Amino acid sequence: MTPAIPVSVVDFVNAWPLTWGFLKGAVEGFLPITDMPSACADRLARGEVQAGIIPAIEAARIPGIRIVRGVGIAAYDRVRSVLLVSRVPFPEIRSVALDTSSRSSAAMVRLLLADLYGVTPDFHRAVPELPRMLATADAALLIGDPALTAKAEGLHVLDLAEGWHRLTGLPFVFAVWAVRRDVPPEPFLWSRDYARQRIGEIVDAAVARTGLGKALVAEYLESNLHHDLDEDDERGLAEFYRRAAARGLISSPDLPPFSGVPLVPRSFS
């Protein structure tokens, strides 16, 4: 009997439209291991898993991987679950606490603060608890479920996808499926299709997880985010790599190779 292929998955609401099939044991031949986004990348880099849904920037840092083309976690102009929350106006930020599970968003917040507001603050890692983060820094970066449920009344809030779109006019790709060379891409597309057929079930689970209203959660998963990536998303990813490389956050602006799956045009109907 062929051993199951270990795959690192994120158990955040924003990833469920990609990971639901793995989390529910519906993708045969794979053994899912749940991790934070940063831990998914670390496991893949160490060779503990053969595939993982990883922060997009980490795909540029792990040798020998391929990106599964056509799927990922992306947003065009508002994401809701990747937020910079600040006690002071953004041009006055001098220190930022970064969610420990963040990698791509941590890189993007550096780019946005520099290119939109002309500031290069100090950064440090912190547990994603907003009051504690703001007790030690001017601003805090939150991602995933902690960002969705953050209480930010009276504070300055930047949705990073909005900031990126303002800066570049492009969507931002937050996470991708990354696989080792011999791992086929089809199961990752199948998991997405499995989730698409069960979106009502996923919305109900997300409401139970976050305590947010059903209409808001449905809008978040079906409108704010998109999980079918197209040419615009790849252009956004390439621009992110270009800017990240220019600031020394990655060694090269080149995209990793893609696993051979045709792009699926996004429908706006």
Residue frames relative to the residue before (quaternion, step in Angstrom):
aa qw qx qy qz dx dy dz
M 1.0000 0.0000 0.0000 0.0000 0.00 0.00 0.00
T 0.4402 -0.7097 0.4861 0.2575 3.58 -0.83 1.00
P 0.4566 -0.6858 0.4820 0.2982 3.63 -0.80 0.93
A 0.5370 -0.6152 0.4678 0.3381 3.55 -1.13 0.67
I 0.4396 -0.6790 0.5271 0.2606 3.56 -1.12 0.74
P 0.3416 -0.7455 0.5258 0.2261 3.64 -0.64 1.00
V 0.0153 -0.7902 0.6116 -0.0363 3.56 -0.93 0.98
S 0.3136 -0.7549 0.5519 0.1647 3.56 -0.88 1.01
V 0.0355 -0.8149 0.5775 -0.0336 3.58 -0.71 1.10
V 0.3937 -0.6935 0.5585 0.2281 3.53 -1.24 0.62
D 0.2337 -0.7777 0.5697 0.1267 3.57 -0.83 1.00
F 0.3215 0.6900 -0.5590 0.3287 3.56 0.79 1.16
V 0.6293 -0.5398 0.4046 0.3859 3.56 -1.19 0.59
N 0.6802 0.5204 -0.3183 0.4064 3.61 0.85 -0.89
A 0.6849 0.4672 -0.2812 0.4832 3.59 1.22 -0.42
W 0.4815 0.7128 -0.4293 0.2752 3.60 1.14 -0.41
P 0.6437 0.5142 -0.3629 0.4354 3.67 0.92 -0.62
L 0.6934 0.4020 -0.2830 0.5268 3.59 1.28 -0.06
T 0.7792 0.3954 -0.1711 0.4552 3.57 0.98 -0.86
W 0.4272 0.7497 -0.4471 0.2358 3.59 1.23 -0.31
G 0.6538 0.5267 -0.3181 0.4404 3.57 0.94 -0.85
F 0.6629 0.4797 -0.2987 0.4912 3.58 1.05 -0.75
L 0.6719 0.5104 -0.3038 0.4425 3.60 0.87 -0.95
K 0.7230 0.4183 -0.2353 0.4969 3.59 1.08 -0.69
G 0.5098 -0.6841 0.4022 0.3321 3.60 1.24 0.16
A 0.4556 0.7200 -0.4236 0.3075 3.56 1.23 0.37
V 0.6462 0.4778 -0.3283 0.4964 3.61 1.23 -0.23
E 0.2903 -0.7987 0.5044 0.1529 3.55 -0.27 1.25
G 0.7866 0.3510 -0.2584 0.4373 3.52 -1.17 0.69
F 0.7027 0.4057 -0.2597 0.5236 3.58 1.30 0.08
L 0.2309 -0.7476 0.6095 0.1277 3.55 -1.15 0.74
P 0.2121 -0.8120 0.5281 0.1297 3.62 -0.26 1.18
I 0.0986 -0.7478 0.6552 0.0422 3.54 -1.13 0.84
T 0.2746 -0.7916 0.5227 0.1573 3.61 -0.56 1.10
D 0.0315 0.7940 -0.5991 0.0981 3.53 -0.95 1.02
M 0.5493 -0.5034 0.5237 0.4131 3.51 -1.41 0.02
P 0.6695 -0.5193 0.3257 0.4195 3.65 -1.12 0.50
S 0.6736 0.4904 -0.3104 0.4577 3.59 0.87 -0.88
A 0.6527 0.5136 -0.3149 0.4595 3.61 1.03 -0.74
C 0.5715 0.5743 -0.3820 0.4446 3.61 1.11 -0.59
A 0.6755 0.4893 -0.2916 0.4682 3.56 0.90 -0.93
D 0.6563 0.5187 -0.3183 0.4460 3.58 0.94 -0.85
R 0.6405 0.5197 -0.3288 0.4600 3.60 0.97 -0.82
L 0.6640 0.5023 -0.3066 0.4614 3.55 0.94 -0.91
A 0.6541 0.5188 -0.3140 0.4521 3.58 0.95 -0.86
R 0.7029 0.4570 -0.2646 0.4765 3.61 1.05 -0.77
G 0.5012 -0.6744 0.4158 0.3481 3.60 1.24 -0.16
E 0.4226 0.7164 -0.4611 0.3093 3.59 1.23 0.33
V 0.7534 0.1613 -0.1146 0.6271 3.58 1.27 -0.43
Q 0.4365 -0.7039 0.5030 0.2472 3.55 -1.26 0.42
A 0.7764 0.1158 -0.0719 0.6153 3.57 1.31 -0.13
G 0.0889 0.7983 -0.5933 0.0535 3.55 -1.19 0.46
I 0.3779 -0.6499 0.5900 0.2943 3.52 -1.26 0.42
I 0.0031 -0.8558 0.5080 -0.0980 3.53 -0.22 1.33
P 0.6253 -0.4998 0.4175 0.4298 3.60 -1.21 0.36
A 0.5813 -0.6383 0.3695 0.3437 3.56 -0.85 0.96
I 0.6501 0.5293 -0.3388 0.4272 3.60 0.95 -0.76
E 0.6237 0.5617 -0.3489 0.4169 3.60 1.10 -0.62
A 0.5573 0.5977 -0.3967 0.4182 3.60 1.17 -0.40
A 0.6520 0.4961 -0.3087 0.4831 3.57 1.22 -0.45
R 0.7120 0.4716 -0.2413 0.4609 3.59 1.23 -0.32
I 0.6838 0.4600 -0.2767 0.4942 3.61 1.23 -0.26
P 0.3334 -0.7628 0.5127 0.2100 3.62 -0.44 1.10
G 0.8367 0.3091 -0.1874 0.4114 3.53 -1.27 0.52
I 0.5873 0.5603 -0.3959 0.4295 3.61 1.19 0.30
R 0.2395 -0.7267 0.6199 0.1737 3.52 -1.36 0.28
I 0.3899 -0.6854 0.5628 0.2480 3.55 -1.21 0.57
V 0.3935 -0.6849 0.5554 0.2602 3.59 -0.90 0.91
R 0.3394 -0.7823 0.4918 0.1758 3.55 -0.47 1.22
G 0.7963 0.3600 -0.2525 0.4153 3.53 -1.13 0.76
V 0.7631 0.2594 -0.1816 0.5633 3.61 1.24 -0.13
G 0.2875 0.7319 -0.5841 0.2013 3.54 -1.18 0.65
I 0.4659 -0.6125 0.5334 0.3512 3.54 -1.31 -0.30
A 0.1447 0.8072 -0.5470 0.1682 3.56 -0.46 1.22
A 0.1237 -0.7649 0.6262 0.0872 3.53 -1.33 0.33
Y 0.4315 -0.7140 0.4889 0.2551 3.53 -1.03 0.77
D 0.8388 -0.1109 0.0829 0.5266 3.61 0.64 -0.97
R 0.7744 0.1103 -0.1360 0.6080 3.60 1.23 0.19
V 0.1310 -0.8268 0.5441 0.0554 3.57 -0.80 0.98
R 0.2897 -0.8030 0.4638 0.2370 3.60 1.19 -0.66
S 0.7883 0.3315 -0.1717 0.4892 3.60 1.00 -0.67
V 0.6747 0.3371 -0.3163 0.5754 3.58 1.22 0.51
L 0.1179 0.8407 -0.5010 0.1682 3.54 -0.03 1.35
L 0.2137 -0.6927 0.6676 0.1697 3.51 -1.25 0.66
V 0.0756 -0.8004 0.5945 -0.0155 3.55 -0.59 1.20
S 0.0379 -0.8464 0.5286 -0.0524 3.57 -0.62 1.15
R 0.4418 -0.6722 0.5325 0.2634 3.53 -1.20 0.67
V 0.7562 0.2901 -0.1474 0.5677 3.59 1.24 -0.50
P 0.6397 -0.4872 0.3922 0.4468 3.62 -1.19 0.26
F 0.6424 -0.5912 0.3274 0.3615 3.58 -1.01 0.83
P 0.6658 0.4904 -0.3436 0.4452 3.69 0.88 -0.69
E 0.6848 0.4781 -0.2872 0.4691 3.61 1.23 -0.27
I 0.4329 0.7096 -0.4607 0.3112 3.61 1.25 0.02
R 0.0850 -0.8009 0.5924 0.0181 3.55 -0.90 0.99
S 0.7910 0.1162 -0.0781 0.5955 3.61 1.23 -0.27
V 0.0938 -0.7930 0.6019 0.0093 3.55 -1.08 0.86
A 0.2482 -0.7255 0.6242 0.1498 3.56 -1.02 0.91
L 0.2141 -0.8029 0.5508 0.0783 3.56 -0.71 1.13
D 0.5295 -0.6056 0.5060 0.3110 3.55 -0.99 0.93
T 0.4800 -0.7102 0.4361 0.2738 3.60 -0.70 1.06
S 0.6743 0.4982 -0.3075 0.4501 3.62 1.12 -0.47
S 0.5993 0.6133 -0.3358 0.3898 3.58 1.28 -0.16
R 0.0392 -0.7673 0.6386 0.0429 3.56 -1.16 0.71
S 0.7237 0.3999 -0.2514 0.5032 3.62 0.59 -1.09
S 0.6814 0.4889 -0.2952 0.4578 3.56 0.89 -0.93
A 0.6110 0.5420 -0.3491 0.4594 3.59 1.09 -0.65
A 0.6517 0.4834 -0.3128 0.4937 3.58 1.05 -0.72
M 0.6756 0.5049 -0.3133 0.4364 3.58 0.88 -0.90
V 0.6415 0.5202 -0.3556 0.4375 3.62 0.93 -0.73
R 0.5974 0.5400 -0.3608 0.4705 3.60 1.11 -0.58
L 0.6707 0.4976 -0.2962 0.4635 3.58 0.93 -0.91
L 0.6881 0.4911 -0.2945 0.4458 3.58 0.85 -0.94
L 0.6571 0.4985 -0.3294 0.4596 3.59 0.90 -0.82
A 0.6757 0.4814 -0.2981 0.4721 3.58 0.99 -0.77
D 0.7838 0.3898 -0.1961 0.4418 3.58 0.72 -1.07
L 0.7100 0.4144 -0.2628 0.5051 3.61 1.14 -0.52
Y 0.8300 0.2328 -0.0715 0.5018 3.56 0.94 -0.91
G 0.4409 -0.7451 0.4246 0.2649 3.58 1.26 -0.02
V 0.5859 0.5623 -0.3841 0.4392 3.59 1.11 0.61
T 0.1338 -0.7646 0.6274 0.0622 3.56 -1.18 0.70
P 0.0632 -0.8509 0.5214 0.0125 3.59 0.34 1.22
D 0.5678 -0.5231 0.4895 0.4054 3.51 -1.38 -0.06
F 0.1740 -0.7848 0.5893 0.0805 3.56 -1.10 0.72
H 0.0681 0.7686 -0.6361 0.0072 3.55 -1.19 0.62
R 0.5173 -0.6453 0.4738 0.3024 3.56 -1.21 0.58
A 0.0230 0.8018 -0.5955 0.0456 3.54 -1.11 0.71
V 0.5688 -0.5486 0.4835 0.3765 3.55 -1.24 0.46
P 0.4683 -0.7260 0.4253 0.2695 3.63 -0.80 0.95
E 0.3602 0.6605 -0.5643 0.3399 3.53 0.32 1.35
L 0.4256 -0.7803 0.3893 0.2416 3.55 -0.17 1.34
P 0.6789 0.4801 -0.3435 0.4365 3.68 0.68 -0.83
R 0.6678 0.4907 -0.3044 0.4696 3.59 0.96 -0.83
M 0.6326 0.5314 -0.3335 0.4541 3.58 1.02 -0.76
L 0.7227 0.4372 -0.2530 0.4717 3.57 0.88 -0.92
A 0.5493 0.5838 -0.4059 0.4389 3.58 1.25 -0.09
T 0.7683 0.3299 -0.1722 0.5208 3.60 1.19 -0.48
A 0.7821 0.2192 -0.1198 0.5708 3.61 1.24 -0.07
D 0.6008 -0.5607 0.4320 0.3715 3.55 -1.29 0.40
A 0.8109 0.0862 0.0163 0.5785 3.56 1.05 -0.84
A 0.2031 -0.7713 0.5948 0.1007 3.54 -1.28 0.45
L 0.2510 -0.7336 0.6127 0.1527 3.54 -1.10 0.80
L 0.0363 -0.7889 0.6132 -0.0193 3.55 -0.79 1.10
I 0.0570 -0.7917 0.6069 0.0400 3.57 -1.06 0.74
G 0.8074 0.3189 -0.2108 0.4494 3.53 -1.32 0.36
D 0.8464 -0.1659 0.1212 0.4914 3.54 -1.16 -0.64
P 0.6344 0.5182 -0.3641 0.4432 3.69 0.89 -0.68
A 0.6464 0.4998 -0.3307 0.4722 3.61 1.04 -0.64
L 0.6369 0.5466 -0.3315 0.4309 3.58 0.95 -0.84
T 0.7821 0.3446 -0.1585 0.4945 3.57 0.97 -0.85
A 0.4014 0.7402 -0.4637 0.2757 3.62 1.26 0.10
K 0.3117 -0.7114 0.6012 0.1879 3.55 -1.15 0.74
A 0.0589 0.8519 -0.5103 0.1021 3.57 -0.14 1.30
E 0.2577 0.7865 -0.5234 0.2026 3.58 1.17 0.48
G 0.8186 0.2371 -0.1916 0.4868 3.57 -0.97 0.91
L 0.6501 0.4895 -0.3116 0.4906 3.59 1.30 0.04
H 0.5127 -0.5999 0.5045 0.3502 3.58 -1.27 0.30
V 0.0496 -0.8181 0.5726 -0.0192 3.59 -0.76 1.04
L 0.0731 -0.7669 0.6371 0.0273 3.54 -0.95 0.99
D 0.2698 -0.7108 0.6303 0.1570 3.54 -0.79 1.08
L 0.4185 -0.7618 0.4253 0.2522 3.58 -0.45 1.17
A 0.6111 0.5334 -0.3659 0.4562 3.60 1.06 -0.55
E 0.6257 0.5202 -0.3337 0.4760 3.59 1.05 -0.72
G 0.6585 0.5110 -0.3083 0.4585 3.56 0.95 -0.88
W 0.6566 0.5097 -0.3103 0.4613 3.57 0.97 -0.87
H 0.6606 0.4992 -0.3097 0.4675 3.59 0.95 -0.85
R 0.6207 0.5282 -0.3370 0.4714 3.59 1.05 -0.72
L 0.6956 0.4843 -0.2674 0.4583 3.58 1.00 -0.85
T 0.8425 0.2226 -0.0528 0.4877 3.58 0.85 -1.00
G 0.3779 -0.7208 0.4925 0.3084 3.59 1.13 -0.57
L 0.6370 0.5315 -0.3061 0.4670 3.57 1.31 0.21
P 0.5413 -0.5715 0.4819 0.3848 3.58 -1.25 0.29
F 0.3122 -0.7283 0.5720 0.2118 3.54 -1.29 0.33
V 0.2562 -0.7470 0.5990 0.1328 3.55 -0.97 0.96
F 0.2467 -0.8100 0.5211 0.1074 3.54 -0.48 1.23
A 0.8177 0.0059 0.0506 0.5734 3.59 0.94 -0.84
V 0.1336 -0.7760 0.6139 0.0553 3.53 -1.23 0.61
W 0.4572 -0.5885 0.5677 0.3498 3.51 -1.34 0.25
A 0.0546 -0.7831 0.6194 0.0112 3.58 -0.78 1.02
V 0.0666 -0.8121 0.5792 -0.0229 3.56 -0.88 1.00
R 0.5027 -0.5931 0.5280 0.3417 3.52 -1.27 0.44
R 0.7335 -0.4989 0.2477 0.3896 3.53 -1.18 0.65
D 0.7560 0.4157 -0.2240 0.4532 3.61 0.90 -0.87
V 0.5585 0.5955 -0.3994 0.4170 3.61 1.25 0.02
P 0.3798 -0.7475 0.4898 0.2390 3.63 -0.63 1.04
P 0.4984 -0.6872 0.4426 0.2888 3.61 -1.07 0.65
E 0.5441 0.6896 -0.3907 0.2751 3.59 1.09 -0.66
P 0.6435 0.5325 -0.3667 0.4098 3.69 0.84 -0.70
F 0.6493 0.5212 -0.3231 0.4499 3.59 1.09 -0.60
L 0.6151 0.4961 -0.3306 0.5159 3.54 1.18 -0.52
W 0.6415 0.5293 -0.3246 0.4504 3.56 1.02 -0.80
S 0.6304 0.5273 -0.3362 0.4600 3.60 1.02 -0.75
R 0.6198 0.5241 -0.3329 0.4799 3.58 1.06 -0.73
D 0.6815 0.4837 -0.2957 0.4628 3.59 0.88 -0.91
Y 0.5965 0.5555 -0.3444 0.4658 3.57 1.11 -0.71
A 0.6794 0.4835 -0.2865 0.4717 3.58 0.92 -0.93
R 0.6255 0.5578 -0.3455 0.4223 3.57 0.96 -0.83
Q 0.6805 0.4822 -0.2875 0.4709 3.58 1.04 -0.73
R 0.7450 0.3490 -0.1869 0.5368 3.59 1.29 -0.28
I 0.2115 0.8276 -0.5025 0.1336 3.58 1.15 0.56
G 0.6100 0.5495 -0.3608 0.4425 3.60 1.05 -0.63
E 0.6359 0.5199 -0.3047 0.4822 3.56 1.03 -0.83
I 0.6652 0.5005 -0.2998 0.4660 3.58 0.98 -0.86
V 0.6316 0.5229 -0.3328 0.4657 3.59 0.96 -0.81
D 0.6550 0.5070 -0.3176 0.4616 3.60 0.90 -0.87
A 0.6582 0.4961 -0.3111 0.4732 3.60 0.98 -0.82
A 0.6490 0.5160 -0.3176 0.4602 3.59 1.04 -0.74
V 0.6102 0.5322 -0.3455 0.4744 3.60 1.06 -0.70
A 0.6659 0.4943 -0.2968 0.4734 3.57 0.94 -0.89
R 0.6614 0.5146 -0.3063 0.4516 3.60 0.99 -0.80
T 0.8116 0.3369 -0.1377 0.4571 3.59 0.76 -1.08
G 0.3712 -0.7229 0.4975 0.3034 3.58 1.12 -0.65
L 0.4956 0.6513 -0.4287 0.3827 3.58 1.27 0.15
G 0.6388 -0.5490 0.3850 0.3772 3.56 -1.27 0.40
K 0.6151 -0.5907 0.3830 0.3550 3.54 -1.11 0.70
A 0.6550 0.5159 -0.3242 0.4468 3.61 0.92 -0.86
L 0.6522 0.5109 -0.3159 0.4624 3.59 0.98 -0.84
V 0.6635 0.5013 -0.3092 0.4613 3.58 0.92 -0.90
A 0.6486 0.5135 -0.3246 0.4585 3.59 0.95 -0.84
E 0.6488 0.5044 -0.3188 0.4722 3.59 0.97 -0.83
Y 0.6337 0.5433 -0.3243 0.4450 3.57 0.99 -0.84
L 0.7501 0.4204 -0.2269 0.4573 3.58 0.74 -1.05
E 0.7820 0.3659 -0.1750 0.4733 3.58 1.01 -0.76
S 0.7745 0.3046 -0.1767 0.5254 3.62 1.19 -0.36
N 0.6958 0.4567 -0.2922 0.4711 3.60 0.78 -0.96
L 0.7547 0.2845 -0.1533 0.5710 3.55 0.99 -0.87
H 0.0211 -0.7390 0.6631 0.1171 3.51 -1.33 0.25
H 0.2675 -0.7932 0.5392 0.0921 3.54 -1.10 0.82
D 0.6021 0.4587 -0.3623 0.5439 3.58 1.34 0.08
L 0.1695 -0.8291 0.5288 0.0659 3.59 -0.41 1.20
D 0.1311 -0.7958 0.5891 0.0492 3.56 -1.06 0.81
E 0.7935 -0.3138 0.2132 0.4758 3.57 -1.29 -0.25
D 0.6289 0.5333 -0.3485 0.4457 3.62 0.98 -0.74
D 0.6422 0.5157 -0.3251 0.4647 3.57 0.99 -0.79
E 0.6617 0.4920 -0.3154 0.4697 3.58 0.96 -0.79
R 0.6166 0.5144 -0.3491 0.4831 3.59 1.11 -0.59
G 0.6346 0.5198 -0.3276 0.4687 3.58 1.03 -0.75
L 0.6471 0.5095 -0.3148 0.4718 3.57 1.00 -0.82
A 0.6518 0.5120 -0.3156 0.4620 3.59 0.96 -0.84
E 0.6523 0.5027 -0.3182 0.4697 3.60 1.01 -0.77
F 0.6137 0.5360 -0.3388 0.4704 3.58 1.05 -0.72
Y 0.6648 0.4898 -0.3049 0.4746 3.58 0.89 -0.89
R 0.6323 0.5368 -0.3397 0.4434 3.60 0.98 -0.81
R 0.7020 0.4544 -0.2703 0.4772 3.58 0.85 -0.96
A 0.6438 0.5226 -0.3277 0.4528 3.58 1.00 -0.79
A 0.6564 0.4972 -0.3133 0.4730 3.59 0.98 -0.81
A 0.6349 0.5451 -0.3329 0.4347 3.59 0.99 -0.78
R 0.7354 0.3737 -0.2200 0.5207 3.59 1.15 -0.59
G 0.5779 -0.6485 0.3550 0.3454 3.56 1.25 0.35
L 0.4384 0.7079 -0.4533 0.3181 3.60 1.21 0.36
I 0.7479 0.0862 -0.0907 0.6519 3.57 1.31 -0.40
S 0.5790 -0.6455 0.3817 0.3201 3.56 -1.13 0.56
S 0.8071 0.1331 -0.0448 0.5735 3.60 1.12 -0.59
P 0.4302 -0.7011 0.4983 0.2741 3.61 -1.07 0.64
D 0.4979 0.6897 -0.4168 0.3204 3.60 1.24 -0.16
L 0.4481 -0.6630 0.5314 0.2781 3.55 -1.05 0.80
P 0.4989 -0.6059 0.5065 0.3571 3.61 -1.11 0.55
P 0.6118 -0.5318 0.4067 0.4212 3.60 -1.19 0.27
F 0.3847 -0.7045 0.5508 0.2287 3.54 -1.22 0.59
S 0.4547 -0.6152 0.5605 0.3173 3.50 -1.25 0.54
G 0.5709 -0.7109 0.3198 0.2578 3.54 -0.87 1.04
V 0.3306 0.7082 -0.5541 0.2866 3.56 0.29 1.27
P 0.4587 -0.6852 0.4773 0.3038 3.63 -0.76 0.91
L 0.5361 -0.6094 0.4787 0.3347 3.56 -1.15 0.63
V 0.2807 -0.7335 0.5960 0.1674 3.54 -1.14 0.74
P 0.3912 -0.7217 0.5066 0.2635 3.64 -0.52 1.06
R 0.4299 -0.7032 0.5064 0.2534 3.56 -1.00 0.86
S 0.3042 -0.7469 0.5639 0.1779 3.56 -0.99 0.81
F 0.1913 -0.7873 0.5774 0.1011 3.58 -0.92 0.91
S 0.3842 0.7381 -0.4765 0.2838 3.59 1.21 0.35
